[in-house]
Amino acid sequence: MDSYISPVELENAYRLINHGPTVLISAAHRGVENVMAAAWACALDFSPPRLTVVLDKTSRTRELVEGSSRFAIQVPTAAQLQLTRDLGTTSLVTEPCKLVDSGVELFYIDGYEAPFVAGCSAWLACEVIVEPHNQKTYDLFIAEVTGAWADRRVFQDGHWNFENAEPQWRSLHYIAGGQFYAIGEPLRAQAKESATAGA
């Protein structure tokens, strides 16, 4: 494992995807590994940390997730733009050499069964919370995050630090037709004093 990869407290795991990045989803089952890109992944809960992701019925990755009940989500960087597009537009069903052809590099972390994609800025190990109706009807998978890590060159003290990192570390945000945006500069709103709590 890369020496820059550091554990992230599970209570802060939601922060790794809360800014809405395109993610890479990886899974393995019975000796088969695969990675796909996904734009529809969302933090769901804090404690325990949970998230949702949409996995189409036609994807091979979904088959691996259903077989193993585990997967990993990672946040690719601007430097991985072409890799992300390639992983999102090719299928292991029709292209058995997809991973080799795309140049993806996988690694494993002790105690976790899903493979992780090297070179990303953040990684989340996930275990599926089986919800047959949601999965069948909406292709929606709910998972609990069981481990989280980030590259400390861009995520420090529980927060993203994009503004001080090199531009290639910025996260990708997919629009359509192969067009992405990289995350922009931070904007900070001032807190408003209020006599009542909540919204």
N, C-alpha and C positions, 0 to 999 in steps of 0.2 A: 504494500500500500504506500502511496506517495507520502513523503514526510510532511507535506503541507496540509494534509487532510487531518482535521481535528474533530472530535466528537462535539455534537451540539446537544444541549440539554433538551430532553423531550418536551418540556414545557415551552420551549422556544421553537420547536420543529415547524409549527405552522408558518413561521416567518420566512422559511425557505421558499415557500410557494405562494405566499399571500399577495405578492405583487403581480400575480397572473402570468407567469412566464410559460412559454411553450416548454414541455418536458419530454424526456425520453423515458419510456417504460420498458423495463427489461424483465425477463422471466426465463425460467428453465424447468424442464420436466422430462424425466426419462432420457437424459443425455442430449436433449435438444435445447439450444439457447436461441433467444431472439430479442430484438430491440425494435421498438417502434416509436415514432414521434406522436405526441398528442397535444392539442391545444386546450382540451376541456378537462382540466384537473383543478381541484379546488379544496382548500382547507375546510374542514367541517366542524371540528371541535378541538378544545384545548387539552382537557385532561379526562381520560387519556386522549392523546392526539389522534385525530381521525381525519381522513380525507376521502374525496370521491374522485372517480375517473371514469370516463366513458370509453368502453372497449367494444368496437363493432363486432358483430357475430362472425363476420368473414375473416377477421384477423387471426393469424396464427398465434400471436402473442396472447390473445384471449384464451385460446385453447390451453396454452401452457399455464396461464394464471388459474384457470379452472381446475387443471390437473394437480397443481402444486399448492394452491391456496396462498401463494406468496408472489410478490413482485417487488421491484425497486423502481423508484422514481428519482430521476436526476435532472438537474437544471443545466442544460447545455449553455455554452458561451457563444459570444459573437464569433469567436475564432472557429467554432464548430458549425457555422451556418450551413455549409454544403453538406456536411455529415448529417445534420438534423433533417434537411430537406430530403436527402437520399433515403434515410431510414423511414421517413414518413410517406414516401411515394413508391417504395418497392415492397414486395411481399415475399416472405419466405415460402409461401405456397407455390408461387410460380418461379421464384429465383432462389434456389437452394444455397447459392453462394452469396446471398445478400450481405451477410456480415463481413465476409472477406472482401467483397467488392467495394463495400462502403468504407473500409479501412477502420472499422470500429475496433477498439481494444477493450476487452473485458477483464475484470479482476474480481476476486471474491474476498469477503471479510469473514473471519472465523466466527462461527455461530449463526451465520445467515446463509440461506440456501439460494437466494436469487443472485444472479451476476450483476455487477455494477459497471458502468461505462466510465472509462478513464478520461481525464481531461475536463470533466465538468466542474461546476463550482459548488454543487451541493448534491447530496444523496439521501434518500429516505428508504429504509427497509420497511415493507408493509406486509401485513397478514390480512387476508380477505375476511370480512364479516359477512357470512353468507346470507344473502337476501334474494332468494330465487325470483320473486316477482319483479323486483327492480332490475335484476340482471337480464331476465328474459324480455320484459316489456320495454325497458328504457335503455338497455345496454349499460346501466349504471352500476358500478362496483363501489362498495364502501369498504374501507380498510382501516385498520389501526396501525399507526406508525410505531414500530418496535425498535428502531434505531435511526439516528440522524447524524450526518457529518457535513462539514463544509470546508472549502479551501480557505485557510485563514488569510490569504492574500486579498480576499474580497469580502469575507464575512468574519467579523470580529466582535467579541463581547456580546453575542446574541443579535447582531444587527448587520445588514448589508452595508458595504462601504464602497459602492460603485464609483462615487465621485472622486475617490482617492486612488482607485485601482487603474491599471492600464485599460484602454478602451476594449481590448479583446476579451476582457472578463465580463462585459455587460451581458445581461440576459436577453434572450430573444422572445419576441412577441409576434405571433403569427396573425396575419390578416386574411389573405386568400391568394390563390394563384402563384404561390412561390414567394410572395412578398412578406417580409418580416420587418419589424422595427426593433432596434436595440433600446433598452431602457434609457430614459433621459436623465437630466439633472434633477436633483432633489428639490422639492419645494416644501417649506415648513410653515404650517398655519399656527397662529398664536392661540393658546388656550383661552377660552372665554369663561370668566368667573360666573358661577351660577349658584343660586340658593338651593336648587333642587338637584338631586343626583339622578342619573339615568337619562333616557331619551324618550 
